[in-house]
Each structure stands twice: as structure tokens, then as C-alpha cells.
């Protein structure tokens, strides 16, 4: 594995700033650590243990393959894998976001997956080099309170959030991995200068800072603030807990067209360099099976990425109709540049 010091520095910085990718439950994953002995298939998981442990149990039951997981944030686990190099005990990396997988791809740390596996997922949700494949999809949204905002008055672009009409009314989570991936997507699609101008204008507009996506949603739903920048699935998880979307006030809004505010990111998986094996391939294929994809659709309210698996997301279009910027998701690995920019404008 080619150790890229800028990549490593950026990933370590993400860890120090508390950017461990949050699971869909809204809680951060614990620090990396082995669960049991290093036996069976070793999976480094950047997704929350509470979420993924049942899926790993399903995989073992279906295949007979034992799994030893290590949990942590996607950024910190990617940094750990870069440091471990060929010495890593990991066979597979399951990441909360494409950026961490892109960092390993750039360091030549992942095996090329079989074409038959890659072909199960639309091209824009997998590595162009075949080094990783998405297993679940999520869209950035503007969640809003319809008691405070008329749908006809919703902004036409995320860039509009710098206007006086939105002063003090927007919640965001600056140290959250999904917000930073959104900023990275804006940098890649709209350019550094426009992104910097947006962030400076956004900061000047007095947005309200939160620790994560769940508190943002709760504040919007309660009417404490009118808007929030989050991922789509938080609303549907809250609705499931409340007994239906009609029991929740907040609603999701997708910015139209290719607007960076509606970035579609993925959770994904890759096989570590030199660790290609039938068991590792079986794990990847299980995540892309009907059973594995149904788990993501039902348990996390994310978009399944293979055809034929239904998902109930009232008010949102199907995956094929989602907009957002046209970016190579592997390019979301440039987290170090995003963190430096957020620090420069004072949003960290």
C-alpha cells in the first residue's frame, strides 16, 4: 500500500476533530478495537456497531463464515489502514462514506472487484477503477418545518442559504462527516472559489451549530429552527419511531437539478490489497444480495443500490431520479482540503 502522507494527515485531522462518521442511528461509532480474537473474516467497519452487528450475524448465519469486526469512524479506520499497510489484519473495509474508500483507492490499498459484482450497482455509485462498490445510498436534504415555511418559498439552491431571508434559521453540524462530505462535493463540483464564498456567506448568515444530524432534525421538528442540513434517512427513522410520517412535522426537501445541496453519497465496501479470498468476496456479494440490500432499506431507510429491492421513502423520488452534483465519489477523499477550508473560514 502506497502511504500518502497528505491523505493520512487529512484523515488523522478528521479523527482529531471528531469527524468519525456517524451511523444512521445518529450516534458515533466507538474507537477502533477488536471484538474477540482475530479469527474468521476481519471486517473494519466505519458503520455503527448497533446497526451493523445484526447484519454481520445474518451474513454468518447465511454463509457459515465467522466475522471478527473492528468498529470506528470511517476516517479513523482509513487512517489506521494506511498506517498498517500490508500488516493489517483486515480483510474488508466497510465504510460509511465513499471518501474514506477513495483515500484507500488512491493509496493502492484495495483489490479490484470482479466485474460481475460491480455491475450490480449503477456506475456512479461505485469506483471507476473497480476498487470499491456502494452498498447503500443517501441524499443530502434541507429538512424544514412546514408550519414555519411555505413549500413555495423553499430555496432553489443551497447557495441561497447565504441570503438575508435565512439569517439565523439554518442548522448544521460542522464536525459531522456527512456535512464535510457535502462541502467536499461542492468543492469538487463547483470549485474552490465558489465553495469558499458560500462558506463565508453561510457563516456570516449566523447558522446554528449542532453536534449531529439528529439534534438538527429534532430542533426543526419542534419549530426551534426552520431549516437544517442533514441526510434524508433521519426523518424516516424518526417517522418509524413515531408511528408514521404523519406523526412528524418536519419534511425533507431536495434541491433541484445538480445542486450540491442534494449530494448523493454511499456507504460502500472494498477488499484490502492482498486479502482477496472466497470469504471476502462472499461478504461483498452478500451486502449486494436481496437480503443484504433489504436490510439497509428497512433498517436504515437508505436507498438500496441494486434493482428490485423496494424502499418506502414517502416524498422522495426513486434512486434513479435523484439529482445532485455529478461527481466521482472517490474524489470525496480530499477531506484534508475541506477541513483546511472550513478552518480558514471559521466553521470548525
ABEGO torsion letter per residue (X at the ends): XBBBAAAAAAAAAAAAAGABBBBAAGBBBBBBBBBEBBBEBBBBBABBAAAAAAAAAAAAAAAGBBBBBBBEBAAAAAAAAAAAEAABABABBBBABAAAAAAAAAAGABBBBBAAAAAABBAAABBAAGABBBABBBBBBBBBBAAABBAAABBABAAAAABAAABGABBBBAABAAAAAAAAAAAAAAEAAAAAAAAAAAAAAGBBBBABAAAAAAAAAAGABABBBBBAAAAAAAAAAAGEAAABABBBBBBBEABAAABBBBBBBBBBBGABBAAAAAAAAAAABAAAAAAAAAAAGBBBABBGBBBBBBGBBBAAABBEBBBBAAAAABAAAAAAAAAAAGAX
